[in-house]
Amino acid sequence: MENLLSVEEAARRLGGLSKFTIHAWLSSGRLKRTKVGSRVMIRESELERFVALGDGAKGPGRPRLKQQPEQPREQQQ
């Protein structure tokens, strides 16, 4: 089964966007929602598709998946 993300988690993964921005994209149809009972969820693959297409660049914010911090490199002498 595919991972489902809450609106808040999707906002965090896109670099700390507002959940209101995510809701605006859902309402406009630019980002597709998945309903689980009364909860609005976003498939991880949908978020990746959205980022790959750069669809959010047309509106508020700019979608980029948040990168994991790099491990410090040892300095060579």
Buried (B, 14 or more C-beta within 10 A) or exposed (E): EEEBBBBEBBBBBBEEBEBEBBBBBBEEEBBBBEEEEEEBBBBBEBBEEBBEEEBBEEEEBEBBBEEEEEEEEEEEE
